[in-house]
Amino acid sequence: MSFSKSDANILSLKKTGNLRSFRGCSSIVGTTLSTAWEEGTIYQFPSVASQMTVSSDNANDNSSGTGARLIVIFYLDENYLQQFEVVQLNGTTPVNTVATNILRINSQELFLAGSNSTNIGNIFVGIGAITAGKPDTVFSRISTGLGISYDGVVSTPVNSKISFLRFMATTPATKAVEFQFSCSNFFGNQELAIPFFGKDLINYTEINTEGFGIFPEKADIRINVKVASGSSDFCFVFNYINFSNS
């Protein structure tokens, strides 16, 4: 077994709490570019900070149900400051967040569950009218049984920078998935497709991304994917360091 510089960095960073990851997963990757999440669309970051709703498409995800009871949202406010909020679910009925200034959602996670030990339905954070537990506009989703969001996006807090360490992804052995690393708010409001990441992945792939670059505060990052024909699954985890500008 080899031990790389990246492995040493990861072990060191785990001690300081600065090692983090963001995740994405889609079972509906098609021939049109979309973000690696189960909504099958290019993820659209909120245009303004706002209050959001939390709801499930299954009635058993509620405060006394067998599924998810509480979830925690890790978000950035209108100043890109890191915040979190714990929300008690009420099945398909939307629950308003206490926060009225949610601008970016970096993750939502299961905080407490009933006898099923995880969420039974899909849990959504978003805005707009609710139909069968799902809002018109979705900004984060915990898919059934996963207990954590796989939205394919991450945003850099204010006074922080992030540097990526390692990219790990899986696809079916018979399918190659082209993926694109895109970043907005890096140079003004441009969105960049990073050529280094324009390659196909087959089965399990791991890429050491040390030296790839440092991304500044308020950068919005997403992983977009497509296949040449048919459809495919795609899941990834991207390890990164979050550190202060000082």
Long-range contacts (C-beta under 8 A, 24 or more apart in sequence): 4-208, 5-210, 6-165, 6-166, 6-208, 6-210, 9-165, 9-210, 9-241, 10-165, 10-166, 10-239, 13-241, 18-241, 18-242, 18-243, 19-165, 19-239, 19-240, 19-241, 20-239, 20-240, 20-241, 20-242, 21-237, 21-238, 21-239, 21-240, 22-106, 22-107, 22-151, 22-152, 22-153, 22-154, 22-221, 22-237, 22-238, 22-240, 23-148, 23-149, 23-150, 23-151, 23-152, 23-235, 23-236, 23-237, 23-238, 24-150, 24-151, 24-152, 24-153, 24-223, 24-234, 24-235, 24-236, 25-143, 25-146, 25-150, 25-152, 25-233, 25-234, 25-235, 25-236, 26-152, 26-225, 26-233, 26-234, 26-235, 27-233, 28-231, 29-177, 29-225, 29-226, 29-227, 29-231, 29-232, 29-233, 29-234, 30-226, 30-227, 30-231, 31-226, 31-227, 31-228, 31-229, 31-230, 32-226, 33-180, 33-224, 33-225, 33-226, 34-224, 34-225, 34-226, 35-151, 35-152, 35-153, 35-222, 35-223, 35-224, 35-225, 36-150, 36-152, 36-179, 36-223, 36-224, 36-225, 36-234, 36-235, 36-236, 37-141, 37-150, 37-151, 37-152, 37-153, 38-122, 38-141, 38-143, 38-150, 39-138, 39-141, 42-222, 42-224, 43-151, 43-152, 43-153, 43-222, 44-137, 45-104, 45-153, 45-155, 45-184, 45-220, 46-102, 46-103, 46-104, 46-127, 46-139, 48-103, 49-77, 49-78, 49-100, 49-101, 49-102, 49-103, 50-100, 50-101, 50-102, 50-127, 51-96, 51-97, 51-99, 51-100, 51-102, 52-96, 52-97, 52-99, 52-102, 52-125, 52-126, 52-127, 52-139, 53-94, 53-95, 53-96, 53-97, 53-124, 53-125, 53-126, 53-127, 53-130, 53-135, 54-87, 54-89, 54-94, 54-95, 54-97, 54-123, 54-124, 54-125, 55-89, 55-90, 55-91, 55-92, 55-93, 55-94, 55-95, 55-123, 55-124, 55-130, 55-133, 55-134, 55-135, 56-89, 56-91, 56-92, 56-119, 56-120, 56-121, 56-122, 56-123, 56-124, 56-133, 57-92, 57-121, 57-122, 57-124, 57-132, 57-133, 57-134, 58-91, 58-92, 58-119, 58-120, 58-121, 58-122, 58-133, 58-144, 59-91, 59-92, 59-121, 60-91, 60-114, 60-116, 60-120, 60-121, 61-89, 61-91, 61-119, 61-120, 61-121, 61-123, 62-89, 62-90, 62-91, 63-88, 63-89, 63-90, 64-114, 65-89, 65-91, 65-114, 65-120, 66-114, 66-115, 66-116, 66-120, 67-113, 67-114, 67-116, 67-118, 67-119, 67-120, 67-121, 68-110, 68-112, 68-113, 68-114, 68-118, 68-119, 68-120, 68-123, 68-142, 68-147, 69-111, 69-112, 69-113, 69-114, 70-110, 70-111, 70-112, 71-108, 71-109, 71-110, 71-111, 71-119, 71-123, 71-142, 72-108, 72-109, 72-111, 73-97, 73-102, 73-105, 73-107, 73-108, 73-125, 73-140, 74-105, 74-106, 74-107, 74-108, 74-109, 75-99, 75-102, 75-103, 75-104, 75-105, 75-106, 76-102, 76-103, 76-104, 76-105, 76-106, 76-155, 76-157, 76-158, 77-101, 77-102, 77-103, 78-103, 79-158, 80-104, 80-155, 80-156, 80-157, 80-158, 80-217, 80-218, 81-157, 81-158, 82-157, 86-111, 89-123, 91-133, 92-130, 92-132, 92-133, 93-130, 94-130, 94-135, 97-125, 104-155, 104-220, 105-139, 105-140, 105-149, 105-151, 106-153, 106-154, 106-155, 107-140, 107-148, 107-149, 107-151, 108-140, 108-142, 108-148, 108-149, 109-142, 109-147, 109-148, 109-149, 110-142, 110-147, 110-148, 113-147, 118-145, 118-146, 118-147, 119-144, 119-145, 119-146, 119-147, 120-144, 120-145, 150-235, 152-222, 152-223, 152-224, 152-236, 153-220, 153-221, 153-222, 153-223, 154-221, 154-222, 154-238, 154-240, 155-218, 155-219, 155-220, 155-221, 156-215, 156-216, 156-217, 156-218, 156-219, 156-221, 156-242, 157-217, 157-242, 158-217, 158-218, 159-217, 159-244, 159-245, 159-246, 160-217, 160-242, 160-243, 160-244, 160-245, 161-214, 161-215, 161-216, 161-217, 161-242, 161-243, 161-244, 161-245, 162-214, 162-215, 162-219, 162-240, 162-241, 162-242, 162-243, 163-210, 163-212, 163-213, 163-214, 163-215, 163-240, 163-241, 163-243, 164-209, 164-210, 164-212, 164-213, 164-215, 164-238, 164-239, 164-240, 165-208, 165-209, 165-210, 165-239, 165-240, 165-241, 166-206, 166-207, 166-208, 166-209, 166-210, 166-238, 166-239, 167-205, 167-206, 167-207, 167-209, 167-236, 167-237, 167-238, 167-239, 168-204, 168-205, 168-206, 168-207, 168-236, 168-237, 168-238, 168-239, 169-201, 169-204, 169-205, 169-206, 169-234, 169-235, 169-236, 169-237, 170-203, 170-204, 170-205, 170-233, 170-234, 170-235, 170-236, 171-201, 171-202, 171-203, 171-232, 171-233, 171-234, 172-203, 172-232, 172-233, 173-202, 173-203, 175-202, 175-227, 175-230, 175-232, 175-233, 176-200, 176-201, 176-202, 176-227, 176-228, 177-201, 177-225, 177-226, 177-227, 177-232, 177-234, 178-225, 178-226, 178-227, 178-228, 179-223, 179-224, 179-225, 179-234, 179-236, 180-223, 180-224, 180-225, 181-221, 181-223, 182-221, 182-222, 182-223, 182-224, 183-215, 183-219, 183-220, 183-221, 183-222, 184-219, 184-220, 185-218, 185-219, 185-220, 186-215, 186-216, 186-219, 201-234, 209-238, 217-245
